[in-house]
Amino acid sequence: MARYTGPNNKQARRVGFSILENGKDLKRPYGPGQHGKDRKRKPSNYAVQLNEKQKVRFMYGISEKQFERLVNESAKMKGVHGENLLILLESRLDNIVYRIGFANTRRGSRQLVNHGHITVNGKKVDIPSYRVKPGDVVAIRENSKDHKGIEIALANVKSRVDYISYDDKKKQATYVRYPQRSELNAEINEALIVEFYSRV
Protein backbone atom coordinates (compact mmCIF):
# COMPACT_ATOMS: atom_id res chain seq x y z
CA MET A 1 0.00 0.00 0.00
CA ALA A 2 1.38 3.43 -0.94
CA ARG A 3 2.13 5.95 1.81
CA TYR A 4 -0.62 8.49 2.47
CA THR A 5 0.40 11.95 1.26
CA GLY A 6 -2.90 13.82 1.70
CA PRO A 7 -3.78 16.44 4.32
CA ASN A 8 -3.33 15.52 7.99
CA ASN A 9 -6.66 17.02 9.02
CA LYS A 10 -8.59 14.43 7.00
CA GLN A 11 -6.91 11.58 8.86
CA ALA A 12 -7.34 13.38 12.17
CA ARG A 13 -11.08 13.90 11.64
CA ARG A 14 -11.50 10.32 10.49
CA VAL A 15 -10.20 8.92 13.80
CA GLY A 16 -11.20 11.85 16.03
CA PHE A 17 -7.65 12.37 17.27
CA SER A 18 -4.91 14.94 16.67
CA ILE A 19 -2.23 12.96 14.85
CA LEU A 20 0.12 15.98 15.07
CA GLU A 21 -0.41 15.93 18.87
CA ASN A 22 -0.99 19.69 18.95
CA GLY A 23 -4.70 19.91 18.08
CA LYS A 24 -4.09 22.10 15.01
CA ASP A 25 -5.19 19.32 12.64
CA LEU A 26 -8.48 18.69 14.47
CA LYS A 27 -10.43 21.94 14.19
CA ARG A 28 -13.67 20.02 13.57
CA PRO A 29 -13.71 17.04 15.98
CA TYR A 30 -16.30 15.00 14.12
CA GLY A 31 -16.22 12.66 11.14
CA PRO A 32 -15.83 13.93 7.58
CA GLY A 33 -18.73 14.14 5.14
CA GLN A 34 -22.19 15.70 5.32
CA HIS A 35 -23.32 13.16 7.92
CA GLY A 36 -20.22 13.48 10.08
CA LYS A 37 -22.07 15.21 12.93
CA ASP A 38 -25.04 12.84 12.84
CA ARG A 39 -23.31 9.52 13.49
CA LYS A 40 -24.76 8.59 16.88
CA ARG A 41 -24.74 4.80 16.59
CA LYS A 42 -22.54 3.17 19.21
CA PRO A 43 -19.46 1.61 17.52
CA SER A 44 -18.75 -2.11 17.93
CA ASN A 45 -15.75 -3.36 19.92
CA TYR A 46 -14.03 -4.16 16.64
CA ALA A 47 -14.62 -0.60 15.38
CA VAL A 48 -13.19 0.88 18.58
CA GLN A 49 -10.09 -1.33 18.36
CA LEU A 50 -9.61 -0.57 14.67
CA ASN A 51 -9.92 3.17 15.29
CA GLU A 52 -7.30 3.00 18.06
CA LYS A 53 -4.91 1.17 15.76
CA GLN A 54 -5.46 3.72 12.99
CA LYS A 55 -4.87 6.60 15.41
CA VAL A 56 -1.39 5.36 16.24
CA ARG A 57 -0.57 4.28 12.69
CA PHE A 58 -1.58 7.68 11.29
CA MET A 59 0.28 9.49 14.07
CA TYR A 60 3.60 7.80 13.29
CA GLY A 61 2.89 7.79 9.54
CA ILE A 62 3.70 4.17 8.79
CA SER A 63 2.12 1.54 6.57
CA GLU A 64 -0.10 -1.28 7.77
CA LYS A 65 2.59 -3.84 6.95
CA GLN A 66 5.24 -1.98 8.96
CA PHE A 67 2.85 -1.52 11.86
CA GLU A 68 1.87 -5.19 12.00
CA ARG A 69 5.56 -6.16 11.93
CA LEU A 70 6.21 -3.94 14.95
CA VAL A 71 3.20 -5.38 16.79
CA ASN A 72 4.57 -8.88 16.29
CA GLU A 73 8.06 -7.84 17.34
CA SER A 74 6.81 -6.10 20.48
CA ALA A 75 4.96 -9.28 21.50
CA LYS A 76 8.30 -11.14 21.72
CA MET A 77 9.92 -8.53 23.97
CA LYS A 78 9.96 -8.60 27.76
CA GLY A 79 7.47 -6.30 29.45
CA VAL A 80 4.01 -5.07 28.53
CA HIS A 81 3.10 -5.77 24.89
CA GLY A 82 1.36 -2.44 24.18
CA GLU A 83 4.03 -0.33 25.88
CA ASN A 84 6.75 -2.18 23.96
CA LEU A 85 4.97 -1.26 20.73
CA LEU A 86 4.95 2.45 21.62
CA ILE A 87 8.65 2.31 22.57
CA LEU A 88 9.52 0.75 19.19
CA LEU A 89 7.54 3.47 17.42
CA GLU A 90 9.20 6.22 19.47
CA SER A 91 12.64 4.78 18.66
CA ARG A 92 12.25 5.18 14.90
CA LEU A 93 14.75 7.69 13.50
CA ASP A 94 12.09 9.85 11.83
CA ASN A 95 10.26 10.15 15.15
CA ILE A 96 13.45 11.00 17.07
CA VAL A 97 14.25 13.72 14.51
CA TYR A 98 10.73 15.09 15.07
CA ARG A 99 11.06 14.92 18.87
CA ILE A 100 14.40 16.77 18.71
CA GLY A 101 12.73 19.56 16.75
CA PHE A 102 14.63 19.38 13.46
CA ALA A 103 11.20 19.27 11.76
CA ASN A 104 7.72 20.49 12.76
CA THR A 105 6.01 17.24 11.70
CA ARG A 106 6.92 13.59 11.41
CA ARG A 107 6.31 13.82 7.68
CA GLY A 108 8.88 16.62 7.50
CA SER A 109 11.36 14.66 9.60
CA ARG A 110 10.96 11.64 7.33
CA GLN A 111 11.86 13.85 4.37
CA LEU A 112 14.98 15.14 6.15
CA VAL A 113 16.11 11.57 6.78
CA ASN A 114 15.31 10.43 3.24
CA HIS A 115 17.31 13.32 1.76
CA GLY A 116 20.41 12.45 3.81
CA HIS A 117 20.47 15.44 6.17
CA ILE A 118 20.69 13.33 9.34
CA THR A 119 23.52 11.34 10.94
CA VAL A 120 23.49 8.75 13.73
CA ASN A 121 26.76 8.45 15.66
CA GLY A 122 28.50 10.43 12.90
CA LYS A 123 27.30 8.28 9.99
CA LYS A 124 24.67 9.34 7.47
CA VAL A 125 21.44 7.36 7.80
CA ASP A 126 18.69 7.81 5.22
CA ILE A 127 16.27 5.14 6.45
CA PRO A 128 13.33 6.66 8.41
CA SER A 129 12.54 3.36 10.14
CA TYR A 130 16.10 2.99 11.47
CA ARG A 131 15.97 1.92 15.13
CA VAL A 132 17.72 4.42 17.39
CA LYS A 133 19.15 2.94 20.61
CA PRO A 134 19.75 4.67 23.95
CA GLY A 135 23.12 6.41 23.81
CA ASP A 136 22.95 7.06 20.06
CA VAL A 137 23.72 10.61 18.94
CA VAL A 138 21.46 12.06 16.24
CA ALA A 139 22.72 15.17 14.47
CA ILE A 140 22.42 17.31 11.35
CA ARG A 141 25.05 16.58 8.70
CA GLU A 142 27.79 19.18 8.51
CA ASN A 143 26.73 20.24 5.00
CA SER A 144 23.11 20.66 6.13
CA LYS A 145 23.57 22.80 9.25
CA ASP A 146 22.43 25.91 7.37
CA HIS A 147 19.25 24.20 6.09
CA LYS A 148 16.54 26.88 6.34
CA GLY A 149 13.75 24.42 7.09
CA ILE A 150 15.68 22.99 10.03
CA GLU A 151 16.49 26.46 11.36
CA ILE A 152 12.83 27.49 11.22
CA ALA A 153 11.73 24.28 12.95
CA LEU A 154 14.31 24.69 15.73
CA ALA A 155 13.24 28.29 16.29
CA ASN A 156 9.68 27.06 16.93
CA VAL A 157 10.62 24.43 19.54
CA LYS A 158 8.99 25.24 22.88
CA SER A 159 10.00 22.14 24.81
CA ARG A 160 11.55 18.68 24.37
CA VAL A 161 10.89 15.29 25.88
CA ASP A 162 13.03 14.25 28.86
CA TYR A 163 14.42 11.14 27.19
CA ILE A 164 16.27 13.25 24.60
CA SER A 165 19.18 15.53 25.53
CA TYR A 166 19.89 18.33 23.03
CA ASP A 167 23.11 20.29 22.45
CA ASP A 168 22.18 23.55 20.74
CA LYS A 169 25.77 24.51 19.80
CA LYS A 170 26.48 21.22 18.03
CA LYS A 171 22.91 20.81 16.76
CA GLN A 172 22.85 17.24 17.94
CA ALA A 173 20.87 15.21 20.44
CA THR A 174 21.37 12.04 22.45
CA TYR A 175 18.64 9.45 22.85
CA VAL A 176 19.23 9.11 26.59
CA ARG A 177 16.82 6.27 27.36
CA TYR A 178 13.63 4.59 26.28
CA PRO A 179 10.53 6.62 27.20
CA GLN A 180 8.27 5.66 30.07
CA ARG A 181 4.58 5.15 29.36
CA SER A 182 3.68 8.23 31.41
CA GLU A 183 5.74 10.37 29.01
CA LEU A 184 3.81 9.26 25.93
CA ASN A 185 0.42 10.36 24.60
CA ALA A 186 -2.21 9.69 27.29
CA GLU A 187 -5.02 9.59 24.69
CA ILE A 188 -3.72 6.32 23.25
CA ASN A 189 -5.08 3.04 24.61
CA GLU A 190 -2.47 0.59 23.37
CA ALA A 191 -4.30 -2.37 24.98
CA LEU A 192 -7.03 -1.99 22.34
CA ILE A 193 -4.40 -2.33 19.60
CA VAL A 194 -3.10 -5.55 21.14
CA GLU A 195 -6.68 -6.84 21.34
CA PHE A 196 -7.25 -5.93 17.69
CA TYR A 197 -4.31 -7.99 16.47
CA SER A 198 -5.01 -10.88 18.83
CA ARG A 199 -8.35 -11.46 17.09
CA VAL A 200 -7.13 -11.06 13.50
DADACOR-V643833 format. One record per helix or strand of 3 or more residues. SS is the DSSP state (H for helix, E for strand). FROM is the first residue (numbers start at 1). LEN is the number of residues. If there is no record, write none. Layout:
BEGIN
ss:SS from:FROM len:LEN
ss:SS from:FROM len:LEN
END
This chain:
BEGIN
ss:H from:8 len:8
ss:H from:36 len:3
ss:H from:45 len:16
ss:H from:64 len:12
ss:H from:81 len:10
ss:H from:93 len:8
ss:H from:106 len:9
ss:E from:118 len:3
ss:E from:137 len:4
ss:H from:142 len:3
ss:H from:148 len:8
ss:E from:164 len:4
ss:E from:172 len:4
ss:H from:181 len:3
ss:H from:190 len:10
END
